[in-house]
Amino acid sequence: MFAFVTNRKPDELASKTSRERDEASRYSLWSKGSGEIRTHLDASDLAEWIRLKESGVSKKYSQVLARRTMDAMHEL
């Protein structure tokens, strides 16, 4: 699905975030939905996940990256 090359950090994070959805675990980034929504992603959880996965990212910048990552996911 994301088989293209990109240098944009939000696109890279969108790809990683999407892969996380497929890897079900107890501490998953994605939460189980209800009805027609299988799973959902909370922006604050995404920002924390970015801080854990990307070294040297501040809390403020992780929030910016989370917003941009969610925008990239909508575009893709």
SELUM-85496 format. One line per field, with one value per residue (C-alpha): residue number from 1; residue in one letter; chain; x, y, z. Coordinates in pm, 1 decimal, always signed. Each point is the difference from the previous one (the first is absolute). Layout:
SELUM-85496
resi: [NUM / ...] .
resn: [a / ...] .
chain: [A / ...] .
xx: [X / ...] .
yy: [Y / ...] .
zz: [Z / ...] .
***
This chain:
SELUM-85496
resi: [1 / 2 / 3 / 4 / 5 / 6 / 7 / 8 / 9 / 10 / 11 / 12 / 13 / 14 / 15 / 16 / 17 / 18 / 19 / 20 / 21 / 22 / 23 / 24 / 25 / 26 / 27 / 28 / 29 / 30 / 31 / 32 / 33 / 34 / 35 / 36 / 37 / 38 / 39 / 40 / 41 / 42 / 43 / 44 / 45 / 46 / 47 / 48 / 49 / 50 / 51 / 52 / 53 / 54 / 55 / 56 / 57 / 58 / 59 / 60 / 61 / 62 / 63 / 64 / 65 / 66 / 67 / 68 / 69 / 70 / 71 / 72 / 73 / 74 / 75 / 76] .
resn: [m / f / a / f / v / t / n / r / k / p / d / e / l / a / s / k / t / s / r / e / r / d / e / a / s / r / y / s / l / w / s / k / g / s / g / e / i / r / t / h / l / d / a / s / d / l / a / e / w / i / r / l / k / e / s / g / v / s / k / k / y / s / q / v / l / a / r / r / t / m / d / a / m / h / e / l] .
chain: [A / A / A / A / A / A / A / A / A / A / A / A / A / A / A / A / A / A / A / A / A / A / A / A / A / A / A / A / A / A / A / A / A / A / A / A / A / A / A / A / A / A / A / A / A / A / A / A / A / A / A / A / A / A / A / A / A / A / A / A / A / A / A / A / A / A / A / A / A / A / A / A / A / A / A / A] .
xx: [+0.0 / +280.1 / +248.7 / +138.5 / +315.7 / -37.1 / +216.5 / -289.4 / -2.0 / -382.0 / -35.2 / +257.2 / -179.1 / -337.5 / +141.9 / +138.7 / -326.6 / -196.7 / +222.5 / -63.9 / -371.9 / +72.0 / +211.4 / -249.6 / +152.0 / -102.2 / +157.6 / -110.4 / +1.2 / -341.0 / -316.4 / -284.3 / -297.8 / -366.3 / -260.3 / +142.9 / +325.1 / +246.3 / +275.7 / +74.6 / +303.1 / +18.2 / +223.6 / +141.9 / +91.9 / +165.1 / +203.8 / +123.4 / +78.3 / +205.0 / +197.8 / +78.1 / +92.9 / +188.4 / +304.7 / +50.4 / -358.6 / -144.6 / -354.9 / -101.8 / +150.3 / -154.1 / -341.6 / +75.8 / +119.8 / -310.9 / -224.5 / +199.3 / +9.3 / -377.6 / -34.6 / +233.5 / -206.8 / -314.1 / +174.0 / +130.2] .
yy: [+0.0 / +239.9 / -136.0 / +335.7 / +178.3 / +319.9 / +237.2 / +154.9 / -96.9 / +8.3 / -239.5 / -234.1 / +10.6 / -56.5 / -316.5 / -121.2 / +85.5 / -194.3 / -304.4 / +24.0 / -48.2 / -342.4 / -107.8 / -67.7 / +7.6 / +81.3 / +345.6 / +87.2 / +352.6 / -65.9 / -47.3 / -232.5 / +179.0 / -88.3 / -33.5 / +81.4 / +132.0 / -288.7 / +198.7 / +359.5 / +206.1 / +274.8 / +297.4 / +20.0 / -370.5 / +56.1 / +291.5 / -215.7 / -287.1 / +238.7 / +113.9 / -362.2 / -106.0 / +307.8 / +102.0 / +364.5 / +111.5 / +245.0 / -19.6 / +311.8 / -126.8 / -345.0 / +169.5 / +181.9 / -323.2 / -184.0 / +258.0 / -14.7 / -380.6 / -18.1 / +241.7 / -221.1 / -307.3 / +173.5 / +87.7 / -353.7] .
zz: [+0.0 / +86.3 / -249.7 / -103.7 / +107.4 / +194.1 / +196.4 / +188.2 / +366.9 / +33.7 / -295.0 / +153.5 / +335.4 / -170.0 / -153.4 / +333.3 / +174.7 / -257.3 / +50.2 / +375.5 / -68.1 / -146.1 / +298.7 / +275.2 / +344.9 / +352.5 / -17.2 / -350.0 / -133.8 / -153.9 / +206.6 / -86.6 / -149.9 / -7.4 / -270.6 / -340.6 / +150.7 / +45.3 / +167.3 / +83.1 / +84.7 / +260.9 / -81.8 / +352.6 / -12.0 / -336.8 / +137.5 / +290.1 / -238.6 / -216.8 / +305.6 / +84.2 / -354.3 / -120.1 / +200.3 / +88.1 / -65.4 / +252.2 / +130.5 / -194.5 / -325.9 / +47.1 / +13.3 / -325.0 / -160.0 / +124.5 / -167.0 / -324.3 / +11.5 / +33.9 / -294.1 / -205.7 / +91.6 / -125.6 / -326.9 / -51.7] .
***
